[in-house]
Amino acid sequence: MEEQKIYSEATHVCLSDTSPFIQPWVKDCLGQRRPPLSKEAMRMSVELAADTYDMDIELWLKAGWRDVTIQVDGELTHGVDAPEGALGRLTTAWKLNRIRAKMQQHSPLGQVVGALRQIEKSDTGKALVMCHPTEDGRYIVAISFMGTGARLYDWFSNFRMASEDGMHQGFLQLTRQFENNEKEISFPQTAKELGLKDLTLSQILQEAGSENSRFILWLVGHSQGAAIMQLYCHRKMTNEGVLPANMVGYGFAPPSVAVGNAVPDPAAYPLYHVVNTDDMVPRMGSEIHFGVLLFYYAGEEIRRQCYSWPRDEASVRNRMAVRPVLTNITGTKGCLETSIAYFRALSKLPAEDVLTTLSGIAEKHPTMQKALAAADNRMDAVLRFVCRHLAAACLSITGSAIDEEVVTSLEEKISTQITALGLKPFNTALMELMNFPHACVCRDGALMGAYPYITFFGADTLRPMVWRAGRPPKLVNVYDISAWQQRPVINRHRAVQERQSRSTRRYTQQRRAGNPLPQEKNCAAVQ
């Protein structure tokens, strides 16, 4: 199909323009070389992150993206490309509908089977991979990791919070799941253009370890997807020698992914992460993020335009009452302490009240409702088990136990608010404060999702922050922002050309005989 200039619906960015991803690298005001921050790339990324939730890729296909592979759990679907003719359109529609049905999984039996699979490890990763040629003969390989899905067991990996090799265990398992499919993700149309018998993502990653790589990896993710994006980038650079110059990534609402001493320099990754300061999720996960965080300081305008929560007097009053409970969530430890305090407060209430309220919250998940009903008078034991799990996660991630004084104080505050408001209004207000600022997809009654809104209306106000390298684990919650304050995100006057040793040949030119795509890699760590 002939490529068209196709513009996205939310941010009106041209989906066929790959130029933002091939710009020369620059030095930021800390002297760190990284890809230039691009509004266009940021907006394309948030569009792709949102579209990945429903695999709504029709506009991307019209814009010339091809060689599409979609992963849902352990299954890959190939050949979801721009269709030609009625039969082709029908086949593509059938494949996409099948993928969407699996991502929803309404069957109670399917929910149970899926949940049982998560006992040993998480395997619910979902990703979209596709490719687009650039004007200079290279190729952009887009990898978009989907955030937490609609199925109950999609959430299990988020709570697998123990540290494994210094990384968040649940996110690491989903990253490895995608890595296991790299040899099966193929690019037949691109291979044909390059005169190759075949071309897989594994081969592309091998070439991405070369300065003359014909491929640039564009990584995208929202929420859980942004966490997987960080770990994937880290593992490709560290374990497989992929050059950071051949990667760029944009994440939205990213959880933290590693303990404080896991890497020498957390900022030394070609990744940007947009963070809404109203959003709790970026404060959770592990301890640190990889890359640069771009903070949007939320005000009443974004709340009015994007948070389609109830605005009646009672709802507003309830949110104002609940909001102070969340002030302790400045990092993962604070999140875990607040969660433990919440569950301890619940344990003091009648079991039937807790079950009724939680069943209402889980009304879209029949399996969850059945599990809650089965708990019945054992609810107190269930809540104690959850608290022990969270306390163990805190020790694994931070190396220190929860602060019992803080938890006791929070428990008293939560109990007081539950008594004043009622359990159901308290939980409803809590969910509103957690969910609406986190949205990447537009909700009914909103102008657009919070993160597309930020990239479209607030890109010029973003304030960058980075983790300081070499800080002890107990101090990793301190950002070194002094060098960034009152300065632009990128100091363009200090821009330097990247890939200076590259020859001037066109990237579509055939390689010399005896120099095909590399089959083996130098796995030395890239510092």
C-alpha positions as CSV (number, residue, x, y, z in Angstrom):
1,M,0.0,0.0,0.0
2,E,1.3,3.4,-0.9
3,E,2.4,5.4,2.1
4,Q,0.3,8.4,3.1
5,K,0.8,11.2,5.5
6,I,-1.4,10.1,8.3
7,Y,-2.0,12.2,11.4
8,S,-3.0,10.9,14.8
9,E,-6.3,11.8,16.4
10,A,-5.2,13.0,19.8
11,T,-1.9,14.9,19.3
12,H,-2.2,15.4,15.5
13,V,1.4,14.2,14.9
14,C,2.4,12.7,11.5
15,L,2.7,8.9,12.1
16,S,4.8,8.4,9.0
17,D,7.5,11.0,9.9
18,T,10.6,9.1,11.3
19,S,13.0,12.0,11.2
20,P,12.7,12.8,15.0
21,F,14.4,9.4,15.7
22,I,17.5,9.8,13.5
23,Q,18.8,13.2,14.7
24,P,22.4,13.5,15.9
25,W,22.9,13.1,19.6
26,V,23.6,16.1,21.8
27,K,25.0,16.8,25.2
28,D,22.6,17.8,27.9
29,C,23.5,20.4,30.6
30,L,25.1,17.7,32.7
31,G,27.4,16.7,29.9
32,Q,25.6,13.4,29.3
33,R,25.3,12.5,25.6
34,R,21.8,11.4,24.7
35,P,19.2,11.6,21.9
36,P,17.7,15.0,21.5
37,L,14.4,15.5,23.2
38,S,11.7,15.8,20.5
39,K,8.1,16.9,20.9
40,E,7.2,15.0,17.8
41,A,8.8,11.8,19.0
42,M,7.2,12.2,22.4
43,R,3.8,12.6,20.8
44,M,4.2,9.7,18.4
45,S,5.3,7.6,21.4
46,V,2.3,8.5,23.5
47,E,0.0,7.7,20.6
48,L,1.6,4.3,20.1
49,A,1.5,3.6,23.8
50,A,-2.2,4.3,23.9
51,D,-3.0,2.4,20.7
52,T,-1.1,-0.7,22.0
53,Y,-3.7,-1.2,24.7
54,D,-6.3,-2.2,22.1
55,M,-3.8,-3.0,19.3
56,D,-5.5,-0.2,17.4
57,I,-2.9,0.0,14.6
58,E,-5.0,0.7,11.4
59,L,-3.7,4.3,11.2
60,W,-0.1,3.1,11.6
61,L,-0.5,0.7,8.8
62,K,-1.8,3.4,6.5
63,A,1.2,5.5,7.5
64,G,3.6,2.9,6.1
65,W,4.5,0.8,9.2
66,R,4.9,-2.8,8.3
67,D,6.3,-6.2,9.3
68,V,4.0,-6.2,12.3
69,T,4.2,-8.8,15.0
70,I,2.0,-8.8,18.2
71,Q,2.8,-10.7,21.3
72,V,0.1,-11.6,23.8
73,D,1.3,-13.7,26.6
74,G,3.4,-16.4,25.0
75,E,1.8,-16.3,21.6
76,L,3.0,-14.3,18.6
77,T,0.8,-13.2,15.7
78,H,2.6,-12.3,12.5
79,G,1.6,-10.7,9.3
80,V,-0.7,-8.0,10.7
81,D,0.2,-5.6,7.9
82,A,-1.6,-3.2,5.6
83,P,-4.0,-5.4,3.8
84,E,-4.6,-5.4,0.0
85,G,-8.0,-6.3,-1.3
86,A,-11.2,-7.5,0.5
87,L,-9.7,-10.8,1.6
88,G,-6.6,-9.1,3.0
89,R,-8.7,-6.6,5.0
90,L,-10.9,-9.4,6.3
91,T,-7.8,-11.5,7.4
92,T,-6.2,-8.6,9.2
93,A,-9.5,-7.7,10.9
94,W,-9.9,-11.3,12.0
95,K,-6.4,-11.4,13.5
96,L,-6.8,-8.2,15.4
97,N,-10.2,-9.2,16.8
98,R,-8.7,-12.5,17.9
99,I,-5.8,-10.7,19.6
100,R,-8.2,-8.3,21.4
101,A,-10.4,-11.1,22.6
102,K,-7.4,-12.9,24.2
103,M,-6.3,-9.6,25.8
104,Q,-9.8,-9.3,27.5
105,Q,-10.3,-13.0,28.5
106,H,-13.9,-12.8,29.8
107,S,-14.2,-16.5,30.4
108,P,-14.1,-17.4,34.2
109,L,-12.3,-20.6,33.4
110,G,-9.7,-18.8,31.3
111,Q,-9.2,-16.3,34.1
112,V,-8.6,-19.2,36.6
113,V,-6.2,-21.0,34.2
114,G,-4.3,-17.7,33.5
115,A,-4.1,-17.0,37.2
116,L,-2.7,-20.4,38.0
117,R,0.1,-19.9,35.4
118,Q,1.3,-16.9,37.4
119,I,2.1,-18.9,40.5
120,E,5.7,-19.7,39.4
121,K,6.4,-16.6,37.2
122,S,4.7,-13.9,35.2
123,D,4.0,-14.5,31.6
124,T,1.4,-11.9,30.6
125,G,3.6,-9.6,28.6
126,K,2.0,-7.9,25.6
127,A,4.0,-6.0,23.0
128,L,3.7,-4.6,19.4
129,V,6.7,-4.7,17.0
130,M,6.8,-3.0,13.6
131,C,9.2,-1.3,11.2
132,H,9.4,1.8,9.0
133,P,12.1,3.0,6.6
134,T,13.7,6.4,7.1
135,E,14.6,9.0,4.6
136,D,18.3,8.1,4.8
137,G,17.9,4.5,4.1
138,R,17.8,3.2,7.7
139,Y,14.9,1.6,9.5
140,I,13.1,2.4,12.7
141,V,12.1,-0.7,14.6
142,A,9.3,0.2,17.0
143,I,8.8,-1.9,20.1
144,S,5.8,-0.9,22.2
145,F,5.3,-2.6,25.5
146,M,1.7,-2.6,26.7
147,G,0.8,-1.5,30.3
148,T,-1.2,-3.6,32.7
149,G,-4.2,-5.2,30.9
150,A,-7.8,-5.7,31.8
151,R,-7.5,-9.3,33.1
152,L,-7.2,-9.8,36.8
153,Y,-4.0,-11.9,36.5
154,D,-2.4,-9.1,34.4
155,W,-1.8,-7.4,37.7
156,F,0.1,-10.2,39.4
157,S,3.5,-9.2,37.9
158,N,3.2,-5.7,39.4
159,F,3.0,-7.2,42.9
160,R,5.9,-9.6,42.4
161,M,8.1,-7.0,44.0
162,A,11.0,-9.0,45.4
163,S,14.4,-7.9,44.0
164,E,16.0,-10.3,41.5
165,D,19.5,-9.4,40.2
166,G,18.8,-5.9,41.6
167,M,15.7,-5.6,39.4
168,H,11.9,-5.7,40.1
169,Q,11.2,-9.4,39.8
170,G,7.8,-9.2,38.1
171,F,8.9,-6.7,35.4
172,L,12.1,-8.6,34.9
173,Q,10.2,-11.8,34.1
174,L,8.0,-10.1,31.5
175,T,11.2,-8.6,29.9
176,R,12.7,-12.1,29.7
177,Q,9.5,-13.4,28.2
178,F,9.8,-10.9,25.3
179,E,13.5,-11.7,24.9
180,N,12.7,-15.3,24.4
181,N,10.7,-14.4,21.3
182,E,13.3,-12.3,19.6
183,K,14.4,-15.0,17.2
184,E,10.7,-15.6,16.1
185,I,9.9,-11.9,15.5
186,S,10.5,-11.5,11.7
187,F,10.6,-8.7,9.2
188,P,10.0,-10.3,5.8
189,Q,9.3,-7.1,3.8
190,T,12.4,-5.4,5.2
191,A,14.5,-8.5,4.5
192,K,13.3,-8.5,0.9
193,E,14.3,-4.9,0.4
194,L,17.8,-5.6,1.9
195,G,18.3,-8.7,-0.2
196,L,18.3,-11.0,2.8
197,K,16.8,-14.5,3.1
198,D,15.3,-13.6,6.4
199,L,15.5,-11.0,9.1
200,T,14.6,-11.4,12.8
201,L,14.7,-9.1,15.8
202,S,17.5,-11.1,17.1
203,Q,19.6,-10.3,14.0
204,I,18.6,-6.6,14.2
205,L,19.8,-6.5,17.8
206,Q,23.1,-8.0,16.7
207,E,23.6,-5.3,14.1
208,A,22.6,-2.6,16.6
209,G,25.9,-3.3,18.3
210,S,27.6,-1.7,15.3
211,E,28.2,2.0,14.7
212,N,27.0,1.5,11.2
213,S,23.8,-0.2,12.1
214,R,21.0,0.2,9.6
215,F,18.4,-0.1,12.4
216,I,17.3,2.3,15.2
217,L,15.3,0.8,18.1
218,W,12.4,3.0,19.2
219,L,11.1,1.8,22.6
220,V,7.7,2.8,24.0
221,G,5.7,2.0,27.1
222,H,3.1,3.3,29.5
223,S,2.9,2.2,33.2
224,Q,4.0,-1.5,33.4
225,G,5.1,-1.2,29.7
226,A,7.4,1.7,30.6
227,A,9.0,-0.5,33.3
228,I,9.6,-3.3,30.8
229,M,11.0,-0.8,28.4
230,Q,13.6,0.3,30.9
231,L,14.7,-3.2,31.7
232,Y,14.8,-4.2,28.1
233,C,17.0,-1.3,27.2
234,H,19.3,-2.1,30.2
235,R,19.6,-5.7,29.2
236,K,20.3,-5.0,25.5
237,M,23.1,-2.5,26.4
238,T,24.6,-4.6,29.2
239,N,24.2,-8.2,28.1
240,E,24.2,-7.9,24.3
241,G,26.3,-4.9,23.5
242,V,23.6,-2.9,21.7
243,L,24.9,0.6,21.4
244,P,22.9,3.3,23.1
245,A,23.4,5.4,20.0
246,N,21.1,2.9,18.2
247,M,18.2,3.3,20.7
248,V,15.8,5.9,21.9
249,G,12.8,5.4,24.2
250,Y,9.9,7.3,25.6
251,G,8.0,6.1,28.6
252,F,4.9,7.4,30.4
253,A,4.0,7.0,34.0
254,P,6.9,4.6,34.6
255,P,7.3,2.6,37.8
256,S,10.8,2.4,39.2
257,V,12.6,-0.8,38.2
258,A,15.8,-1.4,40.2
259,V,17.4,-1.1,43.6
260,G,19.6,1.9,44.2
261,N,23.0,0.3,43.6
262,A,22.0,-1.9,40.7
263,V,23.7,0.2,38.0
264,P,26.7,2.6,38.0
265,D,24.8,5.5,36.4
266,P,20.9,5.3,36.2
267,A,20.8,8.4,33.9
268,A,23.1,6.8,31.3
269,Y,20.3,5.4,29.2
270,P,18.8,6.9,26.0
271,L,15.3,7.0,27.6
272,Y,12.9,9.8,28.5
273,H,10.0,9.3,30.9
274,V,7.0,11.7,31.2
275,V,5.6,11.9,34.7
276,N,2.4,13.6,35.9
277,T,3.0,14.8,39.5
278,D,-0.6,13.8,40.4
279,D,0.2,10.2,39.4
280,M,1.2,7.7,42.1
281,V,2.4,4.9,39.9
282,P,5.8,6.5,39.0
283,R,6.6,6.6,42.8
284,M,6.1,2.8,43.1
285,G,7.9,-0.4,41.9
286,S,11.4,-0.6,43.1
287,E,13.7,2.3,43.9
288,I,15.2,4.0,40.8
289,H,14.4,4.7,37.1
290,F,16.7,4.3,34.1
291,G,17.0,7.5,32.0
292,V,15.7,11.0,32.5
293,L,12.4,11.8,34.2
294,L,10.4,14.7,32.7
295,F,8.0,16.1,35.4
296,Y,4.8,17.8,34.5
297,Y,3.5,19.8,37.5
298,A,-0.2,19.2,37.4
299,G,-2.7,22.0,38.0
300,E,-6.4,22.6,37.8
301,E,-6.4,22.8,34.0
302,I,-5.3,19.2,33.4
303,R,-7.7,18.0,36.2
304,R,-10.6,19.8,34.6
305,Q,-9.8,18.6,31.0
306,C,-8.6,15.1,31.6
307,Y,-9.8,13.8,35.0
308,S,-13.4,12.8,34.2
309,W,-14.1,11.9,37.8
310,P,-17.4,12.9,39.5
311,R,-17.6,16.6,40.4
312,D,-20.6,16.6,42.8
313,E,-20.0,18.1,46.2
314,A,-19.8,14.8,48.0
315,S,-17.2,13.3,45.6
316,V,-15.0,16.4,45.8
317,R,-15.2,16.4,49.5
318,N,-14.3,12.8,49.7
319,R,-11.2,13.2,47.5
320,M,-10.0,16.1,49.5
321,A,-10.3,14.1,52.7
322,V,-8.5,11.1,51.2
323,R,-5.7,12.9,49.4
324,P,-3.6,13.6,52.6
325,V,-3.4,9.8,53.2
326,L,-1.3,9.6,50.0
327,T,1.3,12.2,51.0
328,N,3.6,9.4,52.4
329,I,3.8,7.8,49.0
330,T,7.0,9.5,47.8
331,G,8.7,6.3,46.9
332,T,8.2,2.5,47.0
333,K,8.8,2.2,50.7
334,G,6.2,4.9,51.4
335,C,3.8,3.1,49.0
336,L,4.3,-0.2,50.9
337,E,3.9,1.4,54.3
338,T,0.7,3.1,53.2
339,S,-0.6,-0.2,51.7
340,I,0.1,-2.1,54.9
341,A,-1.6,0.6,57.0
342,Y,-4.6,0.4,54.7
343,F,-4.9,-3.4,55.0
344,R,-4.5,-3.2,58.7
345,A,-7.3,-0.7,58.9
346,L,-9.5,-3.0,56.9
347,S,-8.7,-5.9,59.2
348,K,-10.4,-4.0,62.1
349,L,-13.7,-3.8,60.1
350,P,-16.4,-6.4,59.9
351,A,-15.5,-9.0,57.3
352,E,-18.8,-8.7,55.5
353,D,-18.3,-4.9,55.0
354,V,-14.8,-5.5,53.6
355,L,-16.1,-8.2,51.3
356,T,-19.0,-6.2,50.0
357,T,-16.9,-3.2,49.3
358,L,-14.0,-5.1,47.6
359,S,-16.5,-7.1,45.6
360,G,-18.0,-3.9,44.3
361,I,-14.6,-2.7,43.2
362,A,-13.9,-6.1,41.5
363,E,-17.3,-6.3,39.8
364,K,-15.6,-6.5,36.3
365,H,-13.6,-9.6,37.5
366,P,-15.8,-12.6,38.3
367,T,-12.8,-14.6,39.4
368,M,-11.9,-11.9,42.0
369,Q,-15.5,-11.8,43.3
370,K,-15.4,-15.6,43.7
371,A,-12.1,-15.5,45.5
372,L,-13.4,-12.8,47.9
373,A,-16.6,-14.8,48.5
374,A,-14.4,-17.9,49.3
375,A,-12.4,-15.8,51.8
376,D,-15.5,-15.1,53.8
377,N,-14.6,-15.2,57.5
378,R,-11.0,-15.9,56.7
379,M,-10.6,-12.3,55.5
380,D,-8.5,-11.3,58.5
381,A,-6.0,-14.1,57.7
382,V,-5.9,-13.0,54.0
383,L,-5.2,-9.4,55.0
384,R,-2.4,-10.5,57.4
385,F,-0.8,-12.5,54.6
386,V,-0.9,-9.5,52.3
387,C,0.7,-7.3,54.9
388,R,3.5,-9.9,55.5
389,H,4.1,-10.1,51.7
390,L,4.4,-6.3,51.4
391,A,6.7,-6.1,54.4
392,A,9.0,-8.8,52.9
393,A,9.0,-6.9,49.6
394,C,10.1,-3.7,51.4
395,L,13.0,-5.5,52.9
396,S,14.0,-7.1,49.6
397,I,13.9,-3.9,47.7
398,T,15.2,-1.3,50.1
399,G,17.3,-3.4,52.5
400,S,15.4,-2.0,55.5
401,A,12.2,-3.0,57.3
402,I,9.1,-0.9,57.3
403,D,8.8,1.9,59.8
404,E,6.2,0.7,62.3
405,E,5.7,4.2,63.7
406,V,4.9,5.5,60.3
407,V,2.6,2.6,59.6
408,T,0.7,3.0,62.9
409,S,0.3,6.7,62.3
410,L,-1.1,6.1,58.8
411,E,-3.4,3.4,60.0
412,E,-4.9,5.8,62.5
413,K,-5.5,8.4,59.7
414,I,-7.0,5.9,57.4
415,S,-9.3,4.5,60.1
416,T,-10.4,8.0,61.0
417,Q,-11.3,8.8,57.3
418,I,-13.1,5.4,56.8
419,T,-15.2,6.1,59.9
420,A,-16.0,9.6,58.7
421,L,-16.7,8.8,55.1
422,G,-17.7,5.1,55.1
423,L,-15.6,2.4,53.5
424,K,-17.1,2.5,50.0
425,P,-16.8,6.3,49.6
426,F,-13.3,6.1,50.9
427,N,-12.3,3.4,48.4
428,T,-14.1,5.1,45.6
429,A,-12.2,8.4,46.2
430,L,-8.9,6.5,46.6
431,M,-9.4,4.8,43.2
432,E,-10.3,8.1,41.5
433,L,-7.1,9.7,42.8
434,M,-5.1,6.7,41.6
435,N,-6.6,6.1,38.2
436,F,-7.5,9.4,36.5
437,P,-4.0,11.0,36.7
438,H,-2.5,7.8,35.3
439,A,-4.6,7.5,32.1
440,C,-3.0,7.2,28.7
441,V,-6.2,6.4,26.9
442,C,-9.0,8.9,26.8
443,R,-11.9,8.3,29.2
444,D,-15.5,9.2,28.7
445,G,-16.1,12.9,29.5
446,A,-12.4,13.9,29.2
447,L,-10.7,16.0,26.5
448,M,-8.0,13.3,26.2
449,G,-5.9,11.0,28.5
450,A,-3.7,12.8,30.9
451,Y,-0.4,11.8,29.2
452,P,-1.4,12.7,25.7
453,Y,-2.6,16.0,27.1
454,I,0.8,16.6,28.7
455,T,2.7,15.9,25.5
456,F,0.4,18.2,23.5
457,F,-0.2,21.1,25.9
458,G,2.6,20.8,28.4
459,A,5.8,19.7,26.6
460,D,7.4,23.1,27.1
461,T,6.9,23.0,30.8
462,L,8.5,19.6,31.5
463,R,11.2,19.7,34.2
464,P,13.9,17.1,33.9
465,M,15.4,15.2,36.9
466,V,17.9,12.4,37.1
467,W,19.1,9.9,39.7
468,R,22.5,10.7,41.1
469,A,25.1,8.0,40.3
470,G,26.8,6.2,43.0
471,R,24.5,7.1,45.9
472,P,24.0,4.6,48.7
473,P,20.7,2.6,48.4
474,K,19.2,4.4,51.4
475,L,19.6,7.8,49.7
476,V,18.4,7.0,46.2
477,N,15.1,8.9,46.7
478,V,17.2,12.2,46.5
479,Y,17.3,13.7,43.0
480,D,20.2,15.8,41.9
481,I,18.2,18.6,40.3
482,S,20.5,21.6,41.0
483,A,22.2,21.3,37.6
484,W,18.9,21.1,35.8
485,Q,17.0,23.9,37.4
486,Q,16.3,27.0,35.3
487,R,17.9,25.3,32.3
488,P,16.5,23.8,29.1
489,V,16.1,20.0,28.9
490,I,18.8,20.0,26.1
491,N,21.7,22.4,25.8
492,R,21.6,22.6,22.0
493,H,24.6,24.9,21.8
494,R,26.8,22.1,22.9
495,A,25.4,19.6,20.4
496,V,27.9,17.2,18.9
497,Q,27.6,14.9,15.9
498,E,27.0,11.3,16.7
499,R,28.5,8.3,14.8
500,Q,31.4,10.3,13.5
501,S,33.2,7.2,12.3
502,R,30.4,6.2,10.1
503,S,31.0,6.0,6.4
504,T,28.9,8.0,4.0
505,R,27.4,5.0,2.3
506,R,23.6,4.8,2.0
507,Y,22.1,2.3,4.5
508,T,20.2,0.5,1.7
509,Q,23.5,-0.2,0.0
510,Q,24.4,-3.9,0.1
511,R,27.1,-4.9,2.5
512,R,30.4,-6.3,1.1
513,A,30.5,-10.0,0.5
514,G,31.5,-11.9,3.6
515,N,30.1,-9.2,5.8
516,P,26.4,-10.2,6.3
517,L,24.3,-9.5,9.4
518,P,26.4,-10.6,12.4
519,Q,25.5,-14.0,13.8
520,E,27.4,-13.6,17.1
521,K,27.7,-10.6,19.4
522,N,30.3,-9.2,21.7
523,C,28.4,-9.3,25.0
524,A,30.7,-6.9,26.9
525,A,28.9,-4.5,29.1
526,V,28.5,-1.0,27.8
527,Q,29.1,1.6,30.5
